[in-house]
């Protein structure tokens, strides 16, 4: 095929799909056009979260009639005339003339506008190429309304994905819209959404058009958020910080930039559990500054390691010192003087947060308590001596040393007068260890360690496959001498329970026994060969290469996920129990070792996760949560998730944003209580994956603790039925490879086909 130019229609469709990628970008472009047109009131209306319709109405200057044709054409704009204008003459959000042209290609676009010099408004419908289909006169106030219907309808694959994840797209759009609400001084921005179920238009968020950033923050996130913010004060960076970031610009009285804004206090409880409230601006333009964000979080963690700050910073600098023409959405910005900027902000943050480390909030005593203390002091007119910390510490240390000496003297006294505490007692207790050794026909030793010994670590190596294996073989009561023949495995539980009834302090009446069991290893090989599946026989290389070692846990888990399905657990054959802590099972030609405690714990944990409804404690007075308008809507959309986690709310949809939700009941479970932080965590996780059910991390920790205590412990003998039940449960849970605390549940031991060939 020869090289030929692509036709203009194809170029238009390809480039348009690269400009508008998401719902957030589409709404952002329309809001920027409204603000650039001088609007003081911008209203956004969505239908089905933006899937069906997006409408943006403003009271700006409107569009002149002679500009109707060029309004939606590619690279037609009134902002710039030549490339040099980018550095000095761009004072608006948009400047490339791509947004409306791209939206025409991706949706059905209609514009209704009235210029300030026109008597009536005009409604214009455009086709996908940005050309006017037809226009009619209509009535409206000065300003412009842009309507998008069926966004991404011309891209079937993207449209299908867009509809599938519409709620996730909606909440990302709200996150971007919040950035413009905070920085747009004197512009009132409102957003409404209409859902088909009730048909009512619900207010998602709204600002008051304030000229002050802190008031806009209060409108978006609530008054509680604004009350814990501190004003950012720019200071001159220290020489150490300049050297750290490699800034070669000499310190001047007037730096080439000015940073203003607000940031949260480093006091615990004033931060956030995530990075969802960090907004950075360059000359009033919302953007992503990764280096600056990383620096702010690192400095904050010097004073508060468990949370992240809320950040609202605007960097004002010369237009030519910031390159915003980097990405289609203009979110990425290249800055001049970046090392100096980072050094300045680090010094400013340390100056801001350092004094807070030595401060604490004084909690005054109530009046009654104060009177009680006053009367006590007056009744006992004794002088209070001031003591240093070292004096108090030395006194406490002396008391601890005295207790240790008394305990040691008591132990020595017992050792001298109690015969059971002497060396002979130690010898007797060691003789109580029951050790059985069986000599097999092929020089394989099978040993049972003491019932009182700790569980051994199980490691597998290639060299051990053909030499010696340590496996627990339960014995029946009839195995008293060598003539008894092979042991009956079904009576293992009776033998173990009888063995556990002995006490170490009882006199030793048993003697050590050695039993020889004669059988052929070849018969075992024949049985394996006959029961091995044909697919396992045809393998030329092992599916499992990872060894049982901590550093190879990731590889081992990946191999198990690829090779073992949930239905395979019901097909596994239970061979026995090793060391009273591990189950040996076989699937086709592979042997697996299963941790009985970790496996049972994971099953119990997931059952608690799925079926437990936590008890609720009603509050005397409903508690205001001061959620952002976006989080309020997210909570109302997923109210069943919160109900299952034990939360109940009083919801007033007619109230103003940030005040529509009150906490009515909160979950309580024994010594565990949950509150606002857990609600914020659930909201954050729902914003990332709205279709899933979540539990807060503290609830998961509570379930993990309970699951651990109720599970089968290491050291407990199990019957074949109990072991089979544990193995089959692995096929009923979502993630069977690790317990809630990260301990592996199952590892591959050996492929018997390879053992047979060798």
ROKEDREN-769329 format. One line per field, with one value per residue (C-alpha): residue number from 0; residue in one letter; x, y, z. Coordinates in steps of 0.25 Angstrom, whole numbers, plus 2048, in hexadecimal, padded with zeros to 3 digits. Each point is the difference from the previous one (the first is absolute). Example, Ala and Ser with C-alpha at 12.3 -4.5 7.8 and 13.67 -1.06 7.14 Angstrom:
<sites>
pos <- c(0;1);
code <- c(A;S);
X <- c(831;806);
Y <- c(7EE;80E);
Z <- c(81F;7FE);
</sites>
This chain:
<sites>
pos <- c(0;1;2;3;4;5;6;7;8;9;10;11;12;13;14;15;16;17;18;19;20;21;22;23;24;25;26;27;28;29;30;31;32;33;34;35;36;37;38;39;40;41;42;43;44;45;46;47;48;49;50;51;52;53;54;55;56;57;58;59;60;61;62;63;64;65;66;67;68;69;70;71;72;73;74;75;76;77;78;79;80;81;82;83;84;85;86;87;88;89;90;91;92;93;94;95;96;97;98;99;100;101;102;103;104;105;106;107;108;109;110;111;112;113;114;115;116;117;118;119;120;121;122;123;124;125;126;127;128;129;130;131;132;133;134;135;136;137;138;139;140;141;142;143;144;145;146;147;148;149;150;151;152;153;154;155;156;157;158;159;160;161;162;163;164;165;166;167;168;169;170;171;172;173;174;175;176;177;178;179;180;181;182;183;184;185;186;187;188;189;190;191;192;193;194;195;196;197;198;199;200;201;202;203;204;205;206;207;208;209;210;211;212;213;214;215;216;217;218;219;220;221;222;223;224;225;226;227;228;229;230;231;232;233;234;235;236;237;238;239;240;241;242;243;244;245;246;247;248;249;250;251;252;253;254;255;256;257;258;259;260;261;262;263;264;265;266;267;268;269;270;271;272;273;274;275;276;277;278;279;280;281;282;283;284;285;286;287;288;289;290;291;292;293;294;295;296;297;298;299;300;301;302;303;304;305;306;307;308;309;310;311;312;313;314;315;316;317;318;319;320;321;322;323;324;325;326;327;328;329;330;331;332;333;334;335;336;337;338;339;340;341;342;343;344;345;346;347;348;349;350;351;352;353;354;355;356;357;358;359;360;361;362;363;364;365;366;367;368;369;370;371;372;373;374;375;376;377;378;379;380;381;382;383;384;385;386;387;388;389;390;391;392;393;394;395;396;397;398;399;400;401;402;403;404;405;406;407;408;409;410;411;412;413;414;415;416;417;418;419;420;421;422;423;424;425;426;427;428;429;430;431;432;433;434;435;436;437;438;439;440;441;442;443;444;445;446;447;448;449;450;451;452;453;454;455;456;457;458;459;460;461;462;463;464;465;466;467;468;469;470;471;472;473;474;475;476;477;478;479;480;481;482;483;484;485;486;487;488;489;490;491;492;493;494;495;496;497;498;499;500;501;502;503;504;505;506;507;508;509;510;511;512;513;514;515;516;517;518;519;520;521;522;523;524;525;526;527;528;529;530;531;532;533;534;535;536;537;538;539;540;541;542;543;544;545;546;547;548;549;550;551;552;553;554;555;556;557;558;559;560;561;562;563;564;565;566;567;568;569;570;571;572;573;574;575;576;577;578;579;580;581;582;583;584;585;586;587;588;589;590;591;592;593;594;595;596;597;598;599;600;601;602;603;604;605;606;607;608;609;610;611;612;613;614;615;616;617;618;619;620;621;622;623;624;625;626;627;628;629;630;631;632;633;634;635;636;637;638;639;640;641;642;643;644;645;646;647;648;649;650;651;652;653;654;655;656;657;658;659;660;661;662;663;664;665;666;667;668;669;670;671;672;673;674;675;676;677;678;679;680;681;682;683;684;685;686;687;688;689;690;691;692;693;694;695;696;697;698;699;700;701;702;703;704;705;706;707;708;709;710;711;712;713;714;715;716;717;718;719;720;721;722;723;724;725;726;727;728;729;730;731;732;733;734;735;736;737;738;739;740;741;742;743;744;745;746;747;748;749;750;751;752;753;754;755;756;757);
code <- c(X;X;X;X;X;X;X;X;X;X;X;X;X;X;X;X;X;X;X;X;X;X;X;X;X;X;X;X;X;X;X;X;X;X;X;X;X;X;X;X;X;X;X;X;X;X;X;X;X;X;X;X;X;X;X;X;X;X;X;X;X;X;X;X;X;X;X;X;X;X;X;X;X;X;X;X;X;X;X;X;X;X;X;X;X;X;X;X;X;X;X;X;X;X;X;X;X;X;X;X;X;X;X;X;X;X;X;X;X;X;X;X;X;X;X;X;X;X;X;X;X;X;X;X;X;X;X;X;X;X;X;X;X;X;X;X;X;X;X;X;X;X;X;X;X;X;X;X;X;X;X;X;X;X;X;X;X;X;X;X;X;X;X;X;X;X;X;X;X;X;X;X;X;X;X;X;X;X;X;X;X;X;X;X;X;X;X;X;X;X;X;X;X;X;X;X;X;X;X;X;X;X;X;X;X;X;X;X;X;X;X;X;X;X;X;X;X;X;X;X;X;X;X;X;X;X;X;X;X;X;X;X;X;X;X;X;X;X;X;X;X;X;X;X;X;X;X;X;X;X;X;X;X;X;X;X;X;X;X;X;X;X;X;X;X;X;X;X;X;X;X;X;X;X;X;X;X;X;X;X;X;X;X;X;X;X;X;X;X;X;X;X;X;X;X;X;X;X;X;X;X;X;X;X;X;X;X;X;X;X;X;X;X;X;X;X;X;X;X;X;X;X;X;X;X;X;X;X;X;X;X;X;X;X;X;X;X;X;X;X;X;X;X;X;X;X;X;X;X;X;X;X;X;X;X;X;X;X;X;X;X;X;X;X;X;X;X;X;X;X;X;X;X;X;X;X;X;X;X;X;X;X;X;X;X;X;X;X;X;X;X;X;X;X;X;X;X;X;X;X;X;X;X;X;X;X;X;X;X;X;X;X;X;X;X;X;X;X;X;X;X;X;X;X;X;X;X;X;X;X;X;X;X;X;X;X;X;X;X;X;X;X;X;X;X;X;X;X;X;X;X;X;X;X;X;X;X;X;X;X;X;X;X;X;X;X;X;X;X;X;X;X;X;X;X;X;X;X;X;X;X;X;X;X;X;X;X;X;X;X;X;X;X;X;X;X;X;X;X;X;X;X;X;X;X;X;X;X;X;X;X;X;X;X;X;X;X;X;X;X;X;X;X;X;X;X;X;X;X;X;X;X;X;X;X;X;X;X;X;X;X;X;X;X;X;X;X;X;X;X;X;X;X;X;X;X;X;X;X;X;X;X;X;X;X;X;X;X;X;X;X;X;X;X;X;X;X;X;X;X;X;X;X;X;X;X;X;X;X;X;X;X;X;X;X;X;X;X;X;X;X;X;X;X;X;X;X;X;X;X;X;X;X;X;X;X;X;X;X;X;X;X;X;X;X;X;X;X;X;X;X;X;X;X;X;X;X;X;X;X;X;X;X;X;X;X;X;X;X;X;X;X;X;X;X;X;X;X;X;X;X;X;X;X;X;X;X;X;X;X;X;X;X;X;X;X;X;X;X;X;X;X;X;X;X;X;X;X;X;X;X;X;X;X;X;X;X;X;X;X;X;X;X;X;X;X;X;X;X;X;X;X;X;X;X;X;X;X;X;X;X;X;X;X;X;X;X;X;X;X;X;X;X;X;X;X;X;X;X;X;X;X;X;X;X;X;X;X;X;X;X;X;X;X;X;X;X;X);
X <- c(800;805;802;7F4;7FA;7F4;7F3;7FC;7F4;808;80A;7F5;7FB;80D;805;7F3;800;80E;7FB;7F4;803;7F6;7F3;809;807;7F3;7FA;80E;801;7F1;802;80D;7F9;7F6;80A;808;7F3;7FF;7F5;7FD;7F6;802;7F6;803;7F4;803;7F6;803;80E;803;7FE;7F4;802;809;7FB;809;7F9;807;7FD;80C;802;7FA;804;800;7F7;80C;808;7F5;806;80F;7FB;802;80B;80D;80B;7F6;802;800;80B;80D;804;80F;808;807;7F3;801;80B;7FA;7F2;7F8;7F8;7F5;7FE;7FE;809;801;7F2;7FE;7F6;7F2;806;803;7F3;7F9;807;7FD;7F1;7F4;803;7F6;803;7F6;807;7FC;80B;7FF;7FE;7F5;7F1;7FC;808;803;7FF;80A;802;80D;804;80C;809;7FD;7F7;7F3;7F4;7F5;7FE;7F3;7FD;7FC;7FF;80A;808;80E;80A;802;7FB;807;7F9;807;7F8;805;80F;809;7F5;809;80A;7F9;80A;803;7F1;7FD;80C;7FB;7F2;805;808;7F8;7FF;80F;801;7F6;808;80D;7F9;7FC;80E;804;7F4;804;80D;7F9;7F6;80C;808;7F5;7FE;7F3;7FA;7F4;801;7F5;7FE;7F3;7FD;7F3;7FF;7F5;7FB;7F9;802;803;80B;80A;80A;80E;808;800;809;7FC;808;809;80D;807;807;7FD;7F1;800;807;7F5;7F5;806;805;7F9;803;808;80A;802;801;80D;807;80C;804;80D;80A;80C;80E;80E;806;80C;80E;7FF;7F3;805;80C;7F7;7F8;80C;7FA;80B;7F7;806;7F6;7F9;7F7;7F5;7FF;7FB;7F3;7F6;7F9;7F3;7F5;7FD;805;7FB;806;809;7F8;7FB;7F2;801;806;7FA;801;802;805;7F2;801;80D;7FE;80C;7FE;80A;7FB;7F2;800;7FE;80B;808;80D;806;80D;7FA;7F5;80A;808;7F4;7FC;80E;802;7F2;804;80B;7F5;7F4;804;7F2;7F9;801;7FE;7F5;807;7FB;80C;800;80E;800;80B;803;7F8;80D;806;7F5;7FE;7F1;800;805;7F4;7F2;7F9;80B;801;80F;809;80F;805;80C;807;7FB;80C;7FE;7F1;802;80A;7F7;7F4;808;805;7F3;7F9;80A;7FF;7F1;7FF;80C;7FA;7F4;808;802;7F1;7F4;7F2;7FD;7F3;7FA;7F9;7F1;7FB;7FC;80E;807;7F8;803;80F;800;7F9;80B;80B;7FB;7FD;80E;80A;80C;80B;802;80F;805;807;808;7FD;80D;7FD;7F2;807;80B;7F5;7F8;80D;803;7F2;802;80D;7FB;7F5;80A;809;7F4;7FC;80E;801;7F2;805;80D;7F9;7F6;80C;807;7F3;7F8;805;7F8;808;80D;808;7FA;7F2;806;805;7F3;7F8;809;7FE;7F1;802;7F9;809;7FC;80A;7FC;80A;7FA;805;807;808;7F5;7FF;7F3;800;7F6;805;7FC;7F1;806;80A;7FD;7FC;80C;802;7FD;80A;801;80D;803;80B;7F6;7F7;808;806;7F8;7F2;7FB;7F1;7F6;7FA;7F5;800;7F5;800;803;80E;807;80B;806;7F7;7F3;803;7FB;7F9;7F1;7FF;7F2;803;80A;7F7;7FE;80F;803;7F5;806;80E;7FC;7FA;80E;806;80E;801;7FA;80A;806;7FA;802;80C;805;7FA;805;7F7;804;7F6;803;7FA;805;802;7FD;7F2;7FE;806;7F6;7F4;805;802;7F2;7F9;808;7F8;804;802;80A;808;801;808;80E;803;7FB;7F5;805;80F;7FF;806;7FA;807;7FC;807;7F9;7F2;7FB;805;7F9;7F3;800;803;7F4;7F7;803;800;7F5;7F1;7F6;7F9;80E;7FF;7F4;808;80C;803;804;80C;802;805;80F;805;7F2;800;7FF;7F8;806;7F7;801;7FB;803;80F;803;801;7FD;802;7F4;801;7F4;7FF;803;7F6;7F5;802;7FF;7F3;7FA;805;7F9;7F3;800;802;7F5;7F5;803;7F7;806;7F7;7FC;800;7F6;805;7F8;801;804;80E;803;80B;804;802;803;7F5;806;802;7F1;7FB;80A;7FA;7F2;803;806;7F8;7FF;80F;7FF;7F4;808;80B;7F7;7FE;7F3;7FD;7F6;800;7F9;801;7FA;80B;80C;80C;80A;7F4;7F7;805;800;805;7F5;806;80F;805;805;805;805;80D;800;7F9;7FF;7FD;804;80D;7FA;7F6;80A;808;7F4;7FD;80E;7FF;7F2;805;80B;7F7;7F1;7FB;807;7FD;80A;803;809;80E;7FD;7F4;809;80A;7F5;7FB;80E;802;7F3;803;80E;7FA;7F5;808;807;80E;80D;803;7F2;7FE;7F5;7F8;7FF;7F2;805;80C;7F7;7F7;80B;805;7F2;7FE;80B;7F8;7F5;807;805;80F;805;80F;803;7F9;7FC;80D;808;804;800;7F6;805;80D;804;809;804;7FB;7FF;802;80E;803;7FB;809;80C);
Y <- c(800;80E;80B;809;80C;7FC;807;80B;7F9;7F5;809;808;7F3;7FB;80D;803;7F3;804;80D;7FC;7F3;800;806;809;806;803;807;807;806;805;807;806;806;806;806;806;806;809;7F8;802;7F4;7F3;7F5;7F1;7F6;7F2;7F5;7F1;806;805;7F4;805;80F;80B;80E;80C;80E;80D;80F;804;809;7F7;7FD;80A;7FC;800;7F6;7F5;7F9;800;7FD;7F1;7FF;7FA;80A;80C;809;80F;7FE;800;804;7FA;7F7;80B;804;7F3;806;80E;802;7F4;803;7F6;7F1;7FD;804;7F5;800;7F1;7FD;803;7FA;7F3;800;801;7F4;7F7;804;808;80F;80B;80F;80A;80E;80F;80A;80C;809;7F7;801;7F1;7F3;7F6;7F1;7F8;7F2;7FA;7F3;7F8;808;80D;805;807;7F7;80A;80C;807;80C;7FF;807;800;809;805;7F4;7F2;7F2;7F4;7F3;7F3;7F3;7F2;803;7F6;7FB;800;7F7;7F3;7F9;80D;803;7F2;801;80E;7FB;7F4;809;80D;802;7FF;80A;809;801;802;80C;805;800;808;80A;802;806;80B;803;803;809;807;80D;807;7F4;7F8;7F2;7F6;7F2;7F8;7F1;7FA;7F1;7F8;7F9;80C;80A;80B;80A;7FF;80A;7FA;80C;80F;80C;80E;807;806;807;7F9;7F2;7FC;803;7F7;7F5;801;7FF;7F4;7F8;806;809;7F6;7FF;80F;801;7F7;806;809;80B;7FD;80B;800;802;801;7F2;7FC;7FE;7F1;7FE;808;7F6;7F4;804;805;80E;809;80D;809;805;80D;808;7FE;7F2;7FD;7FA;802;7F4;802;7F7;7F7;7F2;7F8;7FF;7F5;7FD;7F1;800;80D;7F8;7F6;7F1;802;80A;804;80F;805;80B;808;80B;808;80E;7FB;7F4;7F3;7F6;7F4;803;7F2;805;80B;7F6;7F6;80A;806;7F2;7FC;80C;7FE;7F2;805;805;7F7;7F3;7FA;80B;809;80F;807;80A;80C;807;80A;804;80D;803;806;7FA;7FD;7F8;7F5;7F7;7FB;7FB;7F2;7F6;801;803;80A;7FA;7FD;80D;803;80A;809;803;7F2;7FD;80D;7FE;7F3;805;80C;7F7;7F7;80B;806;7F3;7FD;80E;7FE;7F3;800;808;7F6;7F5;806;805;7F9;804;803;7F9;808;7F9;801;80A;7F5;7F9;80D;802;7F2;802;80E;7FA;7F5;809;809;7F5;7FB;80C;7F8;805;7F9;7FD;801;7F4;7FE;7F5;7F9;7FF;7FA;7F6;7FC;7FD;7F8;7F8;7FD;7FA;7F7;7FB;7FD;7F8;7F8;7FD;7FB;7F7;7FA;7FD;7F9;7F7;7FC;7FD;7F6;7FA;7FC;7FA;7FB;7F3;801;80D;7F9;7FA;7F2;806;806;7F2;7FA;80A;7FD;7F2;802;804;7F5;7FD;7F6;7FB;7F7;7FA;7FE;7F7;80A;807;80B;804;805;807;806;80C;802;805;80B;805;80D;7FF;7FE;809;7F8;802;7F8;7FE;7F8;7F7;7FC;7F9;7F4;7FF;802;805;804;7FD;7FE;7F2;7FE;7F2;7F8;7FB;7F2;804;7FB;7F7;7FD;7F4;809;803;80D;80A;804;80F;801;7FF;80B;80A;7F6;7FE;80F;804;7F5;805;80E;7FC;7FD;80A;804;800;7F2;7F4;7FA;7F2;7FF;7FC;803;7F8;7FD;7F9;7FB;800;7F8;805;803;80E;7FA;7FD;80F;804;7F7;806;80E;7FC;7FA;80C;80B;807;7FF;80F;800;7F4;808;80C;801;80B;803;80A;805;805;808;7FB;801;80C;80E;807;7F8;802;809;7F6;7F4;807;804;7F1;7FB;80B;7FB;7F1;7FE;804;800;7F3;7F9;801;7F6;7F6;800;7F3;802;7F7;804;80A;804;805;803;80D;7FD;7F8;7F8;7FF;7FB;805;7F7;7FE;80C;800;80D;804;808;808;7FC;80C;80B;7F9;7FF;80E;805;7F9;805;80E;800;7FB;80B;80A;7FB;7FD;808;80C;808;804;80F;80A;80B;80F;809;80B;7FE;804;809;7FA;80C;7F8;807;800;7F6;7F6;803;7FB;7F4;7FC;801;7F8;7F5;800;7F1;7FF;809;7F8;7F3;806;805;80F;807;80E;80B;805;80D;802;80E;805;808;7F8;7FB;800;7F6;7F4;7FD;7F4;7F9;7F3;7FB;7F2;7FA;7F2;7FD;808;806;80C;807;80E;80C;7FB;7F2;807;808;7F4;7F9;80C;800;7F2;801;80C;7F7;7F4;803;7F2;7F9;7FE;805;7FE;80B;7FB;800;7F7;7F7;800;7FC;7F5;7FB;7FF;7F9;7F6;7FD;7FC;7F8;7F8;7F2;803;7FA;7F4;7FB;7F1;800;7F4;7FD;807;80C;802;7FD;80B;80A;7FD;801;80E;805;7FF;808;80D;80B;801;7F3;802;808;802;80E;802;7FD;7F1;7F7;7F5;7F6;7FC;7F6;7F5;7F7;7FA;7F1;7FE;806;7F7;7F4;803;802);
Z <- c(800;7FC;80A;7FE;808;80A;7FC;809;806;805;806;807;806;804;806;807;808;805;805;808;808;80B;806;809;7F4;7F8;80C;803;7F2;800;80E;7FB;7F4;809;80A;7F4;7FB;80D;806;80F;801;7FA;801;7FC;7FE;7FE;7FD;804;806;7F2;7F8;7F9;800;805;800;804;801;803;800;7F9;7F4;7F6;7F2;7F4;7F4;7F7;808;800;7F4;806;80E;7FE;7F6;803;805;7FF;80C;804;80B;7F8;7F2;800;808;807;807;808;809;803;7FA;806;80C;7FE;802;7F2;7F4;7F5;7FB;801;80A;7F9;7F3;807;808;7F3;7FB;80C;803;7FB;803;801;804;804;802;801;7FF;808;7F4;7FA;802;800;802;7F5;801;7F7;7FE;7FA;7F9;804;7F7;807;7F5;803;7FD;803;808;807;808;80E;80D;80B;809;7FC;800;7FA;802;7FB;7FF;7FE;7FD;800;803;7F8;7F8;7F3;808;803;808;809;801;805;80B;803;803;808;809;800;80F;801;7F5;807;80D;7F8;7F9;80E;805;7F4;801;80F;7FB;7F8;80B;80A;7F7;7F8;808;7FE;7F8;805;7FB;802;7FC;7FF;7FD;7FB;802;7F8;80C;807;7F5;80B;7FE;80B;804;800;804;800;803;804;7F6;80B;7FD;80C;7FE;80E;7FE;7F4;807;80B;7F5;7FA;80B;80C;80B;809;7F4;800;80F;801;7F4;802;7F7;7F8;802;7F7;806;7FB;7FE;808;7FA;803;7F9;7F4;7FF;802;7F4;7F8;7FE;7FA;801;80A;80B;7FD;807;7F5;7FC;7F2;805;80B;807;807;806;80B;806;80C;80D;804;80C;800;7FB;7F8;7F4;7F6;7FE;7F1;7F6;7FB;805;7FA;7F6;7F9;7F7;7F7;7FC;805;7F6;807;7FD;805;806;804;806;808;805;804;808;807;805;804;809;806;803;809;809;7FD;7FB;7FF;7F8;7F3;800;7F9;7F7;7F8;7FA;7F5;7F9;7F9;7F7;7F2;7F5;7F8;80C;7FF;7F4;800;7F2;804;800;7F9;80E;804;80E;7FE;802;7FE;80A;7FF;80E;805;809;807;801;807;809;804;802;809;809;800;805;80A;806;800;806;80A;80B;800;805;80E;801;805;803;80E;805;80B;80B;802;80B;809;7FF;802;80D;804;7FE;807;80C;801;7FF;80B;809;7FF;800;7FD;7F7;7F3;7FD;7F2;7FB;7F4;7F6;803;80F;7FD;7F6;80A;80A;7F7;7FB;80F;802;7F4;804;80E;7FA;7F8;80C;808;7F4;7FE;80F;800;7F4;807;80D;7F8;7F8;80D;807;7F5;7FA;7F3;7FD;800;7F4;801;7FD;7F3;7FD;803;7F7;7F5;801;7FE;7F2;7F7;7F4;7F6;7F5;7F5;7F6;7F2;7F6;7F7;80B;803;80E;806;80D;809;808;80E;802;809;7F6;7F8;7F2;7F6;7F4;7F3;7F5;7F3;7F8;7F4;807;80B;7F6;7FF;80E;80D;802;80E;800;80C;800;80A;808;805;80E;7FB;7FB;80C;7F9;7F3;7FD;800;7F1;7F9;808;7FF;7FC;804;80F;800;807;80C;801;7FF;80B;809;7FE;804;80D;806;809;801;80F;801;802;7F3;7FE;7F1;7F9;7F2;7F5;7F2;7F6;7F2;7F5;7F4;7F2;7F2;7FB;7F2;804;804;7F2;7F9;807;7FD;7F1;7FF;806;7F9;7F6;7F1;7FF;80C;7F9;7F3;807;7FC;80A;80E;802;80D;801;80C;80D;80E;804;805;7F5;7F5;806;7F5;7F5;807;802;7F1;7FC;809;7FA;7F1;803;80B;7FE;80B;7FB;801;810;800;7F7;80A;807;80F;803;80F;80A;802;80D;805;7F8;7F1;7F7;7F5;7F4;7F1;7F3;7F4;801;809;810;807;80F;806;80D;808;808;7F6;7F6;80A;805;7F2;7FE;80D;7FD;7F2;806;80B;7F5;7F8;80A;80D;802;80C;80B;801;80B;7FE;803;809;7F6;7F2;7FD;7F4;7F7;7F8;7F4;7F2;7F7;7F7;80C;804;7F3;800;80D;7FC;7F4;808;80D;800;802;80C;806;7FF;807;80B;7FD;7FF;7FB;800;7F2;7FC;7F1;801;809;7FA;7FC;80B;80A;7FA;808;80F;807;807;805;800;801;80D;802;80E;802;7F2;7FC;7F2;7FB;7F7;7FB;7FC;7F8;7F9;7FD;7FA;7F7;7FB;7FC;7FA;7F8;7FA;7FD;802;7FC;80C;80E;80A;80F;807;804;80F;7FD;7F8;80C;809;7F8;7FE;80F;802;7F4;806;80E;7FA;7F6;801;808;7FC;809;7FF;7FA;7F6;7FA;7F1;800;806;7F7;7F4;805;801;7F2;7FA;807;7F8;7F3;806;803;7F7;803;807;7FE;80D;80E;804;806;7F4;804;7F4;800;7F6;7F9;7F5;805;7F5;7F2;802;7F1;801;80C;7F9;7F4;809);
</sites>
